[in-house]
Amino acid sequence: MPGVRVALASRVVARILLIGGGARGRALAADLIGRDGHAVRITTRGEGGRAAIEAAGAECWVGTPDRVATLRYALENVTVACWLLGTARDDPERLRDLHGSRLEFFLGQAIDTTVRGIVYEAAGTVEEATLAAGAAIARSRAAFNAIPLAVLDADPGDVGAWCRQAASAIAALLAGGHPERRGPNATLG
């Protein structure tokens, strides 16, 4: 009709994959689903986590970063993948593997998928050197594959601040941002 304008929503709705995060991940998922309408898939190591994940409104995926192959199909139709293992508990060697070889293999798998952004949690209870090494791997693989990356450094103990930073990082990636190109935490604080 002449003279009629239709305003289109500029909001991007996407599928977000959260690997780890526990209660914080579920809180983030509830926010992403309720506020932004995103579809969120959360991984859990076993069926015991399903009820809490589904109660948050998210899709449950049983798989573990200890066996990255169990996460391969969790990447289906995902736009942003979040490696939220800064507070993972295990012996130091296994944690180094999670933030080292497992992370690197996962990021290698993500390149041939719909993933267009990565979020890496670089703060938490895991040894600082392990998290720093993981952040370096995430930066290297993301740069090599030209996938935008956001690195979280909010204290996971402050769930509110952590969720705000994570949601902001995801929003920046969905908007086509490259938070790491503008310097540490340029769009995440």
Order of alpha helices (4+ residues) and beta strands (2+ residues): beta-alpha-beta-alpha-beta-beta-alpha-alpha-beta-alpha-beta-alpha
